[in-house]
Amino acid sequence: MSNKMNSRDKKSMSSISRRSFVASAAATLLARPALSRSADSRTLRLVPQADLANLDPIWTPAAVTNTHGYTIFDTLYAFDERLQIKPQMAEGHEVSDDQLTWTIRLRPGLKFHDGEPVRARDCVASLIRWSKRDAFGQMLSKCVDAWEHSDDRTVRIKLAKPFPRLLDGIGKRALYTPFIMPERLALTDPNKQVTEMVGSGPYRFLRDEWSVGNRAAYARFEGYIPRDEPASLLSGGKRAAFERIEWQIIPDASTAVAALAKGEVDWVEQTLPDLNPVLARNRNVYVEQLDQYGLISFLRFNTLTAPFNNGKLRHALLGAIDQTAYMEAVTGGNLKWRACASMFPCGMPFSNELGAQFLRSPPDLNKAREAVKASGYAGERVVIMSPSDFPSIGPLADVTADAFSKVGLNVDLQVMDWGTLVQRRTSKAPVESGGWSIFHSWAPAVNMMNPVLNDYTRGLGAGGYFGWYENAEIEKLVGDWMTAVTDQARQSVFDAIQTQTWEAPPTILLGQYFPTTALRADLAGRIPVTSPLPWNIHRI
């Protein structure tokens, strides 16, 4: 449905609602003194940042589905806290002298949740399915002559030409993580969802208890064998301390934090920044930054259909972007954030702010309005999808609708729940047939720290990220980065990709911020990452 409210009125009402909500929630939190922890110490109760509406992490890159994936699946390789790739399900690997054959040996004793052993053929089928969805995987698959399994514990990848970053690919994190599932499920068309969840990780999904908009539940998998070493980010020993994990879907932030204060839940994945000062005064709760790298908020255009198949229009709209307004909308002034005029996360190697010449705060809306006219924009309707149940994303859409209306766009702000948005953004239809023009989201900075991982600048077209931006020159540059051996060569590629992207951006980054999470005081061992990982965390 369409939201017909004027964007400015909506923003004003949102501000009033925020103040009212903070006042009532603060009263709820402070009126209740120290209360006991959850009666069932063997269960971890989590409030995730969004509803789990879709289960297949290879079908959708939604962050909540990726967290679900890490709860029930495992990977062959994974990154540690120093962002170094490490064996996970793999025992180790060998590479032939000509760099064309990679042989990976599985750890003994690995099992799926249905009791079947994890075999090399399961890994091969899982990697093939992943490689058809993921941008890194698509690049790898172009170099693969054969995906093979010589026995139940040996995976063999034969290449047509060397691919030195192969382990970085099969050990990557989101957007699409190469989780290992049984062959019979991995043979599913990658454009269709797998609905039977049989994993290889530390927890089993309890399908009978899953209720969209209400809850999801997991039970510890007693057949899981963690690695011997300590847990380190996404790698190492994934030790499950709880018998059971329950996800309580609570879209209203005030209700979620009140439940945390009362001990009805143990963990709120992302806190509303306005409430952090109040939470900090509750001795039964602690608040901490999710990770050291932060999240990148972004706006994504649908470049496949009008009006944003017009690159000149996309470039013109850079002049309407005020990162300060976006960051204030999602942080409320209570979280650390920074403006970032780069197509890569600021503060990371090789990320120069080459977009500083296009982004101004405050922006010159008169100049942007003239640029929009000069671009050839003909008044086409611009459908902006906004999630009503996602407080770190919904306000971004309000800011965009207001700014783009002021520079002459025919804006139609449509409000829906996040699950519906995730489904709808897969549509390539024009807006007249139920399609879309813009959606907003965020991504962990580590997911876009180099050219091959940064799906938001990749130019894969129909096989790429939603919006389906196509740019053969950028794809060539990504290939150059894969083979670059000096920092000078890598820097050159980073800068060239940015130069190309700023000319007609498929994505506009809206700022980099550092959200917080809140837990009951008797919990320790949280892995400092942007997802609520279920291992290592335990009760004191």
Buried (B, 14 or more C-beta within 10 A) or exposed (E): EEBEBEBEEBBEEBEEEBEEBBEEBBEBBEEBEEEEBBEEEEBBBBBBBBBBBBBBBBBBBBBBBBBBBBBBBBBBBBBBBEEEBBBBBBEEBEBEEEEBBBBBBBBEEBBBBEEBBBBBBBBBBBBBBBBBBBBBBBBBBEBBEEBBBEEEBBBBBBBEEBBEBBBBBBBBBBBBBBBBBBBBBBBBEBEEBBEBBBBBBBBBBBEEBBEEEEBBBBBBBEBBBBBEEEBBBBBBBBBBBBBBBBBBBBBEBBBBBBBBBBBBBBBBBBBBBBBBEBBEEBEBBBBEEBBEBBBBBBBBBBBBBBBBEBBBBBBBBBBBBBBEBBBBBBBBEEBBBEBBBBBBBBBBEBBBBBBEEBBBEEBEBEBBBBBBEEBEBEEBBBBBBBBBBBBBBBBBBBBBBBBBBBBBBBBBBBBBBBBBBBBBBEBBEBBEEEBBBBBBBBBBBBBBBBBBBBBBBBBBBEEBBBBBBBBEEBBEBBBBBBEBEEEEEBBBBBBBBBEBBBEBBBBBBBBBBBBBBBBBEBBEEBBBBBBBBBBBBBBE
